[in-house]
């Protein structure tokens, strides 16, 4: 069935049928309703490829996820749900890139191949290193957004949580409990979020007159093995450490396991603070003191930015920073006298 048959049955031109089916405003309401009714009676479905050529839009959004879903499942599911909900409500479908045979293809190449209208990047540590690919995507002019990573292109934007203040609040919480030898296990420093967490830790120490000890600073690179090695280094070099801030809940739970293997109890011997407010941390024993990242809210706002840029080339939403929330649970306590 073609639009010519609909035109014949409704007594209007083919172009009028096409414009009505593609929601052009210059078709009067009575004619539009008549065309839509006949199209429904004839079980007519517009050809999406043809519509894309006419409208110059595919209503497809590329979602690049990387491999981090397994490492921090809860946080990224919140983010993906936000993207799916906002994009779906606006009439867009998600195209998730997971084909490992295309690992060597760049973001820009994949976006061109599939003619997507925009891209949402969920970047893990390895993806954050692909600065050339990100810059190429920015130059291509494809509307692009992410969370907790700075994008500088004219058609790019991002949402983030206040990693600096969130980390600082967590460390000040430990200092308020009397801790002075506080370890830091960071994720990485490839993006703004990682650097902000490092600076938040240093700022809290500086503000309270505690000297920075480089032996207390390690990086776990958001992996269990990395967290395990970082915890061992801190314990071996500064055995009288009384608290550790860890840049993700997943790594924090690994650190707790290492401490237990050494006969230490949390929080009786060492207090632990995580970052991310995952379900695993909430139901751990003891429940993990952590920082809520507002992941759903970040993903929601970033997707709204993306839709705005897709639908209006003049739009360039300014990045937004959400406040983080310290969640105090059972993994922190007063330092031993």
C-alpha positions as CSV (number, residue, x, y, z in Angstrom):
1,X,0.0,0.0,0.0
2,X,1.3,3.4,-1.0
3,X,0.5,7.0,-0.3
4,X,-0.9,7.3,-3.9
5,X,-3.8,5.0,-2.8
6,X,-4.4,7.2,0.2
7,X,-4.4,10.3,-2.0
8,X,-6.9,8.6,-4.4
9,X,-9.3,7.7,-1.6
10,X,-9.1,11.1,0.1
11,X,-9.2,13.2,-3.0
12,X,-6.0,15.2,-2.2
13,X,-2.6,15.3,-3.7
14,X,0.2,12.9,-2.9
15,X,2.3,15.7,-1.5
16,X,-0.6,16.7,0.9
17,X,-0.8,13.1,2.1
18,X,3.0,13.0,2.6
19,X,3.0,16.3,4.6
20,X,0.1,15.2,6.8
21,X,1.7,11.9,7.6
22,X,5.0,13.7,8.4
23,X,3.2,16.2,10.8
24,X,3.7,19.3,8.7
25,X,1.8,22.2,10.2
26,X,0.5,23.6,6.9
27,X,-2.1,20.8,6.5
28,X,-5.5,21.8,8.0
29,X,-6.8,19.6,10.8
30,X,-9.9,18.3,9.0
31,X,-7.8,17.1,6.0
32,X,-5.1,15.6,8.3
33,X,-7.7,13.6,10.3
34,X,-9.3,12.3,7.1
35,X,-5.9,11.2,5.8
36,X,-4.9,9.5,9.1
37,X,-8.2,7.7,9.2
38,X,-7.8,6.3,5.7
39,X,-4.2,5.4,6.4
40,X,-5.3,3.4,9.4
41,X,-8.0,1.6,7.4
42,X,-5.5,0.6,4.8
43,X,-2.9,-0.5,7.4
44,X,-0.4,2.0,5.9
45,X,2.9,2.4,7.7
46,X,5.3,5.1,6.5
47,X,8.7,3.8,5.2
48,X,11.1,4.9,7.9
49,X,14.0,5.3,5.4
50,X,12.0,7.4,3.1
51,X,10.7,9.5,5.9
52,X,14.3,10.0,7.1
53,X,15.3,11.4,3.7
54,X,12.4,13.8,3.7
55,X,12.7,15.0,7.3
56,X,16.5,14.7,7.4
57,X,16.1,13.0,10.8
58,X,16.1,9.3,11.7
59,X,14.8,9.7,15.3
60,X,17.7,7.5,16.4
61,X,20.1,8.3,19.3
62,X,23.4,6.4,19.5
63,X,24.2,5.1,23.0
64,X,27.8,4.2,23.6
65,X,28.2,2.1,26.8
66,X,31.7,0.6,26.8
67,X,32.3,-2.3,29.2
68,X,31.6,-0.7,32.5
69,X,28.0,-1.9,32.9
70,X,29.3,-5.1,34.7
71,X,31.6,-3.1,37.0
72,X,29.0,-0.7,38.4
73,X,25.7,-2.1,37.2
74,X,23.3,-0.3,39.4
75,X,24.6,3.2,38.7
76,X,24.7,2.8,34.9
77,X,21.2,1.1,34.8
78,X,19.9,4.3,36.4
79,X,21.6,6.4,33.8
80,X,20.4,4.2,30.9
81,X,16.8,4.2,32.2
82,X,16.8,8.0,32.3
83,X,18.1,8.1,28.7
84,X,15.5,5.5,27.5
85,X,12.6,7.3,29.3
86,X,13.3,10.8,28.1
87,X,14.3,9.8,24.5
88,X,11.2,7.5,24.2
89,X,8.8,10.2,25.4
90,X,10.3,12.5,22.8
91,X,9.8,10.0,20.0
92,X,13.4,8.7,19.7
93,X,14.7,5.2,19.7
94,X,18.1,4.2,21.1
95,X,20.7,2.4,19.1
96,X,23.1,0.7,21.5
97,X,26.6,0.0,20.1
98,X,27.8,-3.3,21.4
99,X,29.3,-5.0,18.3
100,X,32.8,-6.0,19.3
101,X,33.7,-6.4,15.6
102,X,33.4,-2.6,15.4
103,X,35.8,-1.9,18.2
104,X,38.2,-0.1,15.9
105,X,35.6,2.1,14.5
106,X,35.4,5.6,15.9
107,X,32.3,7.2,17.5
108,X,32.1,9.6,14.5
109,X,32.3,6.7,11.9
110,X,29.5,4.7,13.7
111,X,27.3,7.8,13.9
112,X,27.7,8.5,10.2
113,X,27.1,4.8,9.2
114,X,23.8,4.6,11.1
115,X,22.8,8.3,10.4
116,X,21.9,8.9,14.0
117,X,20.5,12.3,15.1
118,X,22.6,12.5,18.2
119,X,24.9,10.5,20.6
120,X,24.9,9.8,24.3
121,X,28.3,8.7,25.7
122,X,28.7,6.7,28.8
123,X,32.4,6.7,29.2
124,X,34.5,4.3,31.3
125,X,38.2,4.6,32.0
126,X,39.3,3.3,28.6
127,X,36.8,5.4,26.6
128,X,37.9,8.6,28.5
129,X,41.4,8.0,27.0
130,X,39.9,8.3,23.4
131,X,40.3,12.0,23.3
132,X,40.9,12.0,19.6
133,X,37.7,10.1,18.9
134,X,35.7,12.4,21.2
135,X,37.2,15.5,19.5
136,X,36.3,14.0,16.0
137,X,32.7,13.5,17.1
138,X,32.6,17.1,18.4
139,X,34.0,18.4,15.0
140,X,31.5,16.3,13.1
141,X,28.7,18.4,14.6
142,X,26.6,15.5,15.8
143,X,24.8,16.6,18.9
144,X,26.5,14.8,21.8
145,X,26.1,14.6,25.5
146,X,27.6,12.7,28.5
147,X,27.6,12.8,32.3
148,X,30.6,13.4,34.6
149,X,32.9,14.2,31.7
150,X,33.6,17.6,30.1
151,X,32.7,18.0,26.4
152,X,33.7,21.2,24.6
153,X,32.2,21.1,21.2
154,X,29.7,23.7,20.0
155,X,26.9,21.0,19.7
156,X,27.9,19.2,22.9
157,X,26.9,19.5,26.6
158,X,27.0,17.5,29.8
159,X,25.6,17.1,33.3
160,X,27.7,16.2,36.3
161,X,27.5,15.9,40.0
162,X,29.7,18.1,42.2
163,X,32.5,15.5,42.6
164,X,34.7,18.0,44.4
165,X,32.3,19.0,47.1
166,X,30.9,15.4,47.4
167,X,34.4,14.1,48.1
168,X,35.2,17.0,50.4
169,X,32.0,16.4,52.4
170,X,32.8,12.7,52.8
171,X,36.4,13.4,54.0
172,X,35.2,16.2,56.3
173,X,32.7,13.6,57.8
174,X,35.6,11.3,58.6
175,X,37.6,14.2,60.1
176,X,34.6,15.2,62.2
177,X,34.7,11.6,63.6
178,X,38.3,12.3,64.8
179,X,40.2,10.6,61.9
180,X,43.5,12.1,60.9
181,X,45.2,9.4,58.9
182,X,42.7,9.1,56.0
183,X,43.5,7.1,52.9
184,X,42.3,7.9,49.5
185,X,41.7,5.3,46.8
186,X,40.7,7.2,43.6
187,X,39.3,5.9,40.3
188,X,41.4,7.7,37.7
189,X,42.4,11.1,36.6
190,X,41.5,10.9,32.9
191,X,38.4,13.0,33.3
192,X,37.2,16.0,35.2
193,X,35.3,13.9,37.7
194,X,38.4,12.0,38.8
195,X,40.5,15.1,39.2
196,X,37.7,16.8,41.1
197,X,37.6,13.9,43.6
198,X,41.3,14.1,44.2
199,X,41.1,17.9,44.7
200,X,38.1,17.5,47.1
201,X,40.2,15.1,49.2
202,X,43.2,17.4,49.3
203,X,41.0,20.5,50.0
204,X,39.4,18.8,53.1
205,X,42.8,18.0,54.5
206,X,44.1,21.5,53.8
207,X,41.1,23.2,55.3
208,X,41.5,21.3,58.6
209,X,45.2,21.6,58.8
210,X,46.1,17.9,58.1
211,X,49.3,17.4,56.1
212,X,48.9,15.5,52.9
213,X,50.7,12.1,52.9
214,X,51.3,10.8,49.4
215,X,51.6,7.3,50.7
216,X,47.9,7.5,51.6
217,X,46.9,8.3,48.0
218,X,46.4,5.3,45.7
219,X,44.3,4.6,42.6
220,X,42.1,1.5,41.9
221,X,41.0,2.4,38.4
222,X,37.4,1.3,39.2
223,X,38.4,-2.4,39.2
224,X,38.3,-5.0,42.0
225,X,42.0,-5.9,41.4
226,X,43.0,-2.3,41.4
227,X,41.1,-1.6,44.6
228,X,42.7,-4.6,46.2
229,X,46.2,-3.6,45.4
230,X,45.6,0.0,46.4
231,X,44.3,-1.1,49.8
232,X,47.3,-3.3,50.4
233,X,49.7,-0.5,49.6
234,X,48.0,1.8,52.0
235,X,47.9,-0.8,54.8
236,X,51.5,-1.9,54.2
237,X,53.0,1.7,54.1
238,X,50.7,3.4,56.7
239,X,49.5,0.6,59.0
240,X,48.0,3.1,61.5
241,X,45.5,4.5,58.9
242,X,42.1,4.8,60.5
243,X,39.8,5.6,57.6
244,X,39.8,5.3,53.8
245,X,37.7,7.2,51.2
246,X,37.1,5.1,48.1
247,X,35.9,6.6,44.8
248,X,33.3,4.0,44.1
249,X,31.1,1.7,46.1
250,X,32.2,-1.4,44.2
251,X,35.9,-0.7,45.1
252,X,34.9,0.2,48.7
253,X,33.3,-3.3,49.2
254,X,36.5,-4.9,47.8
255,X,38.5,-2.8,50.3
256,X,36.3,-4.0,53.2
257,X,37.0,-7.7,52.1
258,X,40.7,-7.0,52.1
259,X,40.6,-5.5,55.6
260,X,38.6,-8.5,56.9
261,X,41.2,-10.8,55.5
262,X,43.7,-9.0,57.7
263,X,41.6,-9.4,60.8
264,X,40.3,-5.8,60.8
265,X,36.7,-4.8,61.3
266,X,34.7,-2.0,59.7
267,X,34.0,0.5,61.3
268,X,35.5,-0.7,64.6
269,X,39.1,-0.6,63.3
270,X,38.8,1.3,60.1
271,X,36.0,3.5,58.7
272,X,35.2,3.3,55.0
273,X,33.3,5.8,52.8
274,X,32.3,4.8,49.2
275,X,31.0,6.9,46.3
276,X,27.9,6.1,44.2
277,X,25.2,4.9,46.6
278,X,24.6,1.5,44.9
279,X,22.2,-1.1,46.1
280,X,25.2,-3.4,46.9
281,X,26.5,-0.8,49.3
282,X,23.2,-0.1,50.9
283,X,22.6,-3.8,51.8
284,X,26.3,-4.6,52.6
285,X,27.3,-5.5,56.2
286,X,27.9,-3.0,57.5
287,X,25.8,-0.7,55.2
288,X,28.2,1.6,53.4
289,X,28.5,5.3,54.1
290,X,28.6,6.8,50.6
291,X,27.9,9.7,48.3
292,X,24.8,9.8,46.1
293,X,25.7,10.8,42.5
294,X,22.1,11.6,41.3
295,X,22.8,9.3,38.3
296,X,19.2,9.2,37.1
297,X,18.9,13.0,37.3
298,X,22.2,13.5,35.5
299,X,21.1,11.1,32.7
300,X,17.6,12.7,32.4
301,X,18.9,16.3,32.1
302,X,21.7,15.3,29.7
303,X,19.2,13.6,27.4
304,X,16.9,16.6,27.5
305,X,19.9,18.7,26.4
306,X,20.5,16.3,23.6
307,X,16.9,16.4,22.3
308,X,17.0,20.2,22.4
309,X,20.1,20.3,20.3
310,X,18.7,17.8,17.8
311,X,15.5,19.7,17.3
312,X,17.1,23.2,17.3
313,X,20.6,23.6,15.8
314,X,20.9,26.9,17.6
315,X,20.5,25.3,21.0
316,X,23.7,24.9,23.1
317,X,22.6,24.1,26.7
318,X,25.2,25.2,29.4
319,X,26.5,22.3,31.5
320,X,24.8,21.7,34.8
321,X,26.3,20.5,38.1
322,X,24.1,18.7,40.6
323,X,24.9,18.7,44.3
324,X,26.0,15.4,45.7
325,X,24.4,14.0,48.9
326,X,26.4,12.3,51.7
327,X,24.6,9.2,53.0
328,X,25.9,8.2,56.4
329,X,25.4,4.5,57.3
330,X,27.2,1.9,59.4
331,X,30.7,1.8,57.8
332,X,32.0,4.9,59.5
333,X,32.4,5.6,63.2
334,X,34.6,7.6,65.6
335,X,38.3,7.0,65.4
336,X,39.8,5.0,68.2
337,X,41.4,7.1,71.0
